Amino acid sequence: MTSAPAGAPRPNVRKLAASAMASLRDPVTQTDLLQICKAVVAAVLAWVLAVEVFDLAQPFLAPWSALLTVHATVYRTLSEGVQSVSATALGIGLSFIVAQALGMGALTLGATMFLGLLVARTRLLRQGGVTIATTAIFVITTGYVQQESLLLIRLLDTGVGVATGILVNLVVMPPLNDRSAERQVDSIDKQLGSLMSDMAGALGQTWSTEHSQAWIERTRGMDNDLQHAWQLVRHAHESGWWNPRRRWSRRAGDPTQYEQVLRRLEEGIAQTRSMARTINESTESAHEWDARFREPWLDLLAETGERVTDPDADVKAMHERVDALTRELSSEDLPGLLWPIYGALISNLVNIIDIVDDVATARPVRT
């Protein structure tokens, strides 16, 4: 038995390193890391500015507000910044008013938090309700509510944090997130194409209901990936709002095109699931397909799977071959009992080929 050379990395370590590198190349991971770095920089910078420039005592709201303000998109950063300032101001104001009415104590803290969380149920400051309550905890438990001048300083403290968060997010340009959406769309393309190729391979041999049921389950898994893709596309759309990179980037795609692609992919998954269910019913009925249908249809299914994986391929010849198969079968003396199955499978295939053509036409700029 031979042993690994001294100092050589273990296989599992190499796998972990390869997995980590692959993860670092993922646009989603890169965006998350960028957000972490920007949030840290914004919080630290806000605290330094509050202490060194504005000479604020105990400026705990500055880094906290900066942390809450930095988001993945310019639009959300600005909107959350406005909400943060508004919520903090409301929290300070409520704390002062309730303290004047009830005095200092647990009742004041509870009443202010109740009002703050109640505001969270309104549409205007739905995202800022917890901020209102948290601000109330800060200013009441620290005793600032008893000193009006200190309340104004806390408001300035918040303004410094929000402004810093917005500035950092504009200087370190937020990504457009088109690549994340693009990769997810490509992943669904490949999964769908791989499924069709696997179906063609299995149907060319001996298959069972276990195969067809597994194919149906795979289409359901693609539905989940599709939902994630919709989230990424919506996020990519939002990431372009008020983002200067949308004008400068040559690789920026049009999010509406991704939406068109996803709608067609939804139909493609549904057509493939319908195909798998038809095959499942045929298997349960123990129907044996006629070779005059089976062989050419399986060839078309396998090639369609390859075209789905590469939607830029020309599918005009595929249409012609399906039409030729339909004409040929219509003149053959095939068992009438199986015509509904043959017709359904051919119809599914035609629809998928149309979808591949539409996806290639609507495809955004790809890497």
C-alpha positions as semicolon CSV with decimal commas, in nm:
position;residue;x (nm);y (nm);z (nm)
1;M;0,000;0,000;0,000
2;T;0,148;0,333;-0,107
3;S;0,106;0,644;0,099
4;A;0,071;1,001;-0,019
5;P;0,399;1,197;-0,032
6;A;0,475;1,398;0,278
7;G;0,332;1,744;0,258
8;A;0,095;1,657;-0,027
9;P;-0,256;1,800;0,024
10;R;-0,524;1,549;0,100
11;P;-0,788;1,490;-0,170
12;N;-1,068;1,627;0,047
13;V;-0,868;1,945;0,109
14;R;-0,821;1,988;-0,266
15;K;-1,192;1,939;-0,321
16;L;-1,275;2,196;-0,055
17;A;-1,028;2,442;-0,209
18;A;-1,172;2,385;-0,557
19;S;-1,525;2,430;-0,423
20;A;-1,425;2,751;-0,245
21;M;-1,265;2,892;-0,561
22;A;-1,573;2,803;-0,766
23;S;-1,790;2,976;-0,507
24;L;-1,571;3,287;-0,518
25;R;-1,618;3,303;-0,895
26;D;-1,995;3,298;-0,852
27;P;-2,141;3,650;-0,909
28;V;-2,386;3,599;-0,620
29;T;-2,099;3,525;-0,379
30;Q;-1,898;3,819;-0,513
31;T;-2,197;4,050;-0,460
32;D;-2,244;3,924;-0,104
33;L;-1,876;3,977;-0,020
34;L;-1,886;4,326;-0,171
35;Q;-2,189;4,410;0,042
36;I;-2,017;4,289;0,358
37;C;-1,710;4,500;0,284
38;K;-1,917;4,809;0,201
39;A;-2,126;4,774;0,517
40;V;-1,812;4,747;0,733
41;V;-1,643;5,043;0,560
42;A;-1,957;5,257;0,589
43;A;-2,006;5,181;0,959
44;V;-1,644;5,248;1,051
45;L;-1,626;5,563;0,839
46;A;-1,951;5,696;0,989
47;W;-1,816;5,645;1,340
48;V;-1,486;5,817;1,255
49;L;-1,666;6,113;1,096
50;A;-1,902;6,149;1,392
51;V;-1,612;6,149;1,640
52;E;-1,335;6,328;1,453
53;V;-1,525;6,572;1,231
54;F;-1,853;6,645;1,412
55;D;-1,713;6,582;1,762
56;L;-2,023;6,391;1,873
57;A;-2,015;6,216;2,208
58;Q;-2,102;5,846;2,208
59;P;-2,203;5,836;1,840
60;F;-2,348;5,485;1,846
61;L;-2,630;5,572;1,603
62;A;-2,389;5,674;1,326
63;P;-2,235;5,331;1,253
64;W;-2,569;5,163;1,323
65;S;-2,753;5,384;1,072
66;A;-2,479;5,338;0,813
67;L;-2,506;4,961;0,855
68;L;-2,883;4,973;0,801
69;T;-2,851;5,200;0,498
70;V;-2,607;5,002;0,282
71;H;-2,802;4,774;0,051
72;A;-2,729;4,589;-0,271
73;T;-2,888;4,850;-0,497
74;V;-2,866;5,229;-0,523
75;Y;-3,245;5,258;-0,520
76;R;-3,285;5,054;-0,202
77;T;-2,997;5,235;-0,033
78;L;-3,157;5,574;-0,094
79;S;-3,508;5,459;-0,002
80;E;-3,386;5,280;0,311
81;G;-3,177;5,585;0,401
82;V;-3,484;5,808;0,392
83;Q;-3,678;5,552;0,595
84;S;-3,396;5,521;0,848
85;V;-3,379;5,896;0,909
86;S;-3,758;5,921;0,929
87;A;-3,785;5,623;1,164
88;T;-3,506;5,746;1,390
89;A;-3,654;6,095;1,407
90;L;-3,994;5,947;1,488
91;G;-3,841;5,721;1,752
92;I;-3,667;6,016;1,917
93;G;-3,983;6,228;1,897
94;L;-4,207;5,957;2,040
95;S;-3,960;5,892;2,322
96;F;-3,957;6,260;2,416
97;I;-4,337;6,299;2,401
98;V;-4,412;5,982;2,599
99;A;-4,142;6,066;2,855
100;Q;-4,295;6,411;2,908
101;A;-4,637;6,255;2,958
102;L;-4,546;5,950;3,169
103;G;-4,206;6,034;3,307
104;M;-3,907;5,800;3,305
105;G;-3,958;5,432;3,368
106;A;-4,053;5,096;3,228
107;L;-4,400;5,223;3,129
108;T;-4,246;5,489;2,907
109;L;-4,018;5,236;2,738
110;G;-4,304;4,993;2,684
111;A;-4,545;5,255;2,552
112;T;-4,288;5,397;2,309
113;M;-4,194;5,053;2,179
114;F;-4,562;4,965;2,139
115;L;-4,626;5,279;1,933
116;G;-4,314;5,217;1,724
117;L;-4,409;4,858;1,644
118;L;-4,765;4,973;1,574
119;V;-4,629;5,211;1,310
120;A;-4,451;4,911;1,155
121;R;-4,793;4,783;1,051
122;T;-4,852;5,087;0,831
123;R;-4,739;5,103;0,469
124;L;-4,551;5,430;0,509
125;L;-4,282;5,303;0,746
126;R;-4,334;4,927;0,732
127;Q;-3,957;4,867;0,714
128;G;-3,878;5,124;0,982
129;G;-4,101;5,011;1,266
130;V;-3,828;4,812;1,439
131;T;-3,591;5,106;1,391
132;I;-3,838;5,330;1,575
133;A;-3,859;5,086;1,865
134;T;-3,481;5,032;1,874
135;T;-3,414;5,406;1,875
136;A;-3,657;5,443;2,164
137;I;-3,464;5,179;2,359
138;F;-3,137;5,364;2,296
139;V;-3,252;5,713;2,393
140;I;-3,466;5,609;2,691
141;T;-3,230;5,361;2,856
142;T;-2,932;5,596;2,815
143;G;-3,123;5,891;2,963
144;Y;-3,089;6,109;2,652
145;V;-3,466;6,158;2,644
146;Q;-3,436;6,394;2,942
147;Q;-3,205;6,633;2,752
148;E;-3,347;6,796;2,439
149;S;-3,006;6,904;2,308
150;L;-2,878;6,547;2,323
151;L;-3,180;6,428;2,127
152;L;-3,086;6,665;1,845
153;I;-2,729;6,531;1,858
154;R;-2,864;6,175;1,822
155;L;-3,060;6,286;1,517
156;L;-2,743;6,441;1,370
157;D;-2,566;6,117;1,461
158;T;-2,817;5,926;1,252
159;G;-2,788;6,167;0,962
160;V;-2,410;6,121;0,952
161;G;-2,454;5,743;0,938
162;V;-2,717;5,750;0,664
163;A;-2,522;5,999;0,452
164;T;-2,206;5,792;0,488
165;G;-2,389;5,474;0,390
166;I;-2,531;5,637;0,077
167;L;-2,194;5,787;-0,016
168;V;-2,008;5,456;0,022
169;N;-2,267;5,277;-0,188
170;L;-2,235;5,536;-0,463
171;V;-1,854;5,552;-0,459
172;V;-1,815;5,173;-0,453
173;M;-2,061;5,121;-0,735
174;P;-2,327;4,859;-0,663
175;P;-2,323;4,574;-0,917
176;L;-2,595;4,551;-1,178
177;N;-2,649;4,183;-1,089
178;D;-2,716;4,096;-1,453
179;R;-2,455;3,819;-1,437
180;S;-2,633;3,649;-1,145
181;A;-2,961;3,643;-1,334
182;E;-2,784;3,532;-1,651
183;R;-2,614;3,239;-1,479
184;Q;-2,938;3,121;-1,324
185;V;-3,111;3,132;-1,664
186;D;-2,820;2,939;-1,818
187;S;-2,842;2,683;-1,537
188;I;-3,211;2,621;-1,606
189;D;-3,136;2,590;-1,979
190;K;-2,874;2,325;-1,908
191;Q;-3,096;2,135;-1,665
192;L;-3,383;2,127;-1,913
193;G;-3,158;2,020;-2,199
194;S;-2,991;1,754;-1,982
195;L;-3,330;1,616;-1,878
196;M;-3,445;1,582;-2,239
197;S;-3,118;1,412;-2,334
198;D;-3,151;1,172;-2,039
199;M;-3,509;1,096;-2,141
200;A;-3,401;1,017;-2,497
201;G;-3,121;0,792;-2,372
202;A;-3,344;0,598;-2,132
203;L;-3,631;0,564;-2,379
204;G;-3,391;0,415;-2,633
205;Q;-3,350;0,119;-2,399
206;T;-3,586;-0,031;-2,141
207;W;-3,759;0,217;-1,914
208;S;-4,010;0,199;-1,632
209;T;-4,250;0,419;-1,440
210;E;-3,967;0,494;-1,195
211;H;-3,783;0,672;-1,479
212;S;-4,081;0,882;-1,587
213;Q;-4,172;0,973;-1,229
214;A;-3,812;1,079;-1,164
215;W;-3,829;1,302;-1,474
216;I;-4,146;1,465;-1,343
217;E;-3,975;1,533;-1,010
218;R;-3,681;1,692;-1,191
219;T;-3,917;1,936;-1,363
220;R;-4,055;2,031;-1,021
221;G;-3,701;2,100;-0,903
222;M;-3,658;2,327;-1,206
223;D;-3,973;2,512;-1,101
224;N;-3,799;2,599;-0,773
225;D;-3,489;2,718;-0,961
226;L;-3,717;2,921;-1,185
227;Q;-3,865;3,100;-0,884
228;H;-3,513;3,186;-0,770
229;A;-3,435;3,310;-1,121
230;W;-3,738;3,541;-1,109
231;Q;-3,608;3,686;-0,782
232;L;-3,266;3,746;-0,937
233;V;-3,418;3,908;-1,245
234;R;-3,632;4,140;-1,034
235;H;-3,324;4,225;-0,829
236;A;-3,124;4,287;-1,148
237;H;-3,401;4,517;-1,266
238;E;-3,393;4,712;-0,938
239;S;-3,012;4,723;-0,937
240;G;-3,023;4,937;-1,252
241;W;-3,244;5,208;-1,099
242;W;-3,040;5,525;-1,038
243;N;-2,721;5,324;-1,092
244;P;-2,464;5,507;-1,311
245;R;-2,317;5,173;-1,415
246;R;-2,627;5,106;-1,623
247;R;-2,511;5,378;-1,863
248;W;-2,142;5,291;-1,860
249;S;-2,149;4,913;-1,873
250;R;-2,134;4,757;-2,217
251;R;-2,233;4,418;-2,075
252;A;-2,549;4,538;-1,905
253;G;-2,849;4,347;-2,031
254;D;-3,211;4,450;-2,047
255;P;-3,394;4,285;-1,753
256;T;-3,718;4,281;-1,953
257;Q;-3,549;4,040;-2,194
258;Y;-3,467;3,807;-1,907
259;E;-3,835;3,817;-1,814
260;Q;-3,931;3,709;-2,166
261;V;-3,680;3,424;-2,151
262;L;-3,807;3,305;-1,811
263;R;-4,168;3,305;-1,929
264;R;-4,072;3,086;-2,224
265;L;-3,864;2,860;-1,999
266;E;-4,169;2,820;-1,774
267;E;-4,357;2,691;-2,076
268;G;-4,064;2,468;-2,174
269;I;-4,059;2,306;-1,830
270;A;-4,438;2,259;-1,842
271;Q;-4,416;2,099;-2,188
272;T;-4,139;1,865;-2,072
273;R;-4,341;1,768;-1,763
274;S;-4,641;1,699;-1,988
275;M;-4,419;1,482;-2,207
276;A;-4,294;1,287;-1,903
277;R;-4,651;1,234;-1,781
278;T;-4,761;1,105;-2,122
279;I;-4,467;0,862;-2,119
280;N;-4,557;0,758;-1,764
281;E;-4,917;0,684;-1,865
282;S;-4,795;0,489;-2,167
283;T;-4,566;0,283;-1,942
284;E;-4,840;0,209;-1,690
285;S;-5,065;0,092;-1,976
286;A;-4,785;-0,137;-2,101
287;H;-4,811;0,011;-2,449
288;E;-4,517;-0,066;-2,675
289;W;-4,433;0,212;-2,917
290;D;-4,410;0,141;-3,286
291;A;-4,050;0,158;-3,412
292;R;-4,159;0,383;-3,703
293;F;-4,248;0,650;-3,445
294;R;-4,008;0,564;-3,167
295;E;-3,671;0,585;-3,347
296;P;-3,715;0,919;-3,531
297;W;-3,892;1,080;-3,235
298;L;-3,614;0,982;-2,995
299;D;-3,356;1,126;-3,236
300;L;-3,550;1,453;-3,243
301;L;-3,584;1,453;-2,863
302;A;-3,209;1,401;-2,815
303;E;-3,122;1,678;-3,060
304;T;-3,379;1,911;-2,905
305;G;-3,211;1,854;-2,568
306;E;-2,881;1,965;-2,720
307;R;-3,046;2,273;-2,872
308;V;-3,207;2,366;-2,539
309;T;-2,863;2,360;-2,377
310;D;-2,741;2,594;-2,653
311;P;-3,042;2,817;-2,732
312;D;-2,842;3,018;-2,988
313;A;-2,848;2,722;-3,229
314;D;-3,068;2,739;-3,541
315;V;-3,382;2,525;-3,505
316;K;-3,531;2,575;-3,851
317;A;-3,416;2,229;-3,964
318;M;-3,578;2,080;-3,651
319;H;-3,917;2,212;-3,755
320;E;-3,877;2,061;-4,098
321;R;-3,787;1,720;-3,954
322;V;-4,086;1,718;-3,718
323;D;-4,317;1,815;-4,004
324;A;-4,169;1,535;-4,215
325;L;-4,220;1,284;-3,933
326;T;-4,583;1,392;-3,891
327;R;-4,655;1,357;-4,264
328;E;-4,486;1,019;-4,276
329;L;-4,674;0,881;-3,977
330;S;-5,008;1,009;-4,104
331;S;-4,972;0,788;-4,412
332;E;-4,863;0,480;-4,215
333;D;-5,098;0,209;-4,091
334;L;-5,011;0,251;-3,721
335;P;-5,221;0,110;-3,436
336;G;-5,498;0,363;-3,377
337;L;-5,489;0,316;-3,001
338;L;-5,146;0,483;-2,975
339;W;-5,215;0,786;-3,193
340;P;-5,317;1,006;-2,897
341;I;-4,980;0,929;-2,734
342;Y;-4,781;0,991;-3,052
343;G;-4,972;1,310;-3,124
344;A;-4,923;1,445;-2,770
345;L;-4,549;1,374;-2,774
346;I;-4,504;1,532;-3,116
347;S;-4,706;1,837;-3,006
348;N;-4,490;1,874;-2,692
349;L;-4,175;1,853;-2,903
350;V;-4,298;2,115;-3,152
351;N;-4,383;2,353;-2,867
352;I;-4,041;2,306;-2,708
353;I;-3,866;2,371;-3,040
354;D;-4,069;2,694;-3,075
355;I;-3,964;2,790;-2,722
356;V;-3,597;2,729;-2,801
357;D;-3,631;2,956;-3,106
358;D;-3,799;3,230;-2,900
359;V;-3,537;3,205;-2,623
360;A;-3,257;3,246;-2,880
361;T;-3,432;3,553;-3,022
362;A;-3,501;3,719;-2,685
363;R;-3,169;3,618;-2,526
364;P;-2,993;3,908;-2,348
365;V;-2,619;3,972;-2,387
366;R;-2,432;3,664;-2,262
367;T;-2,083;3,622;-2,119
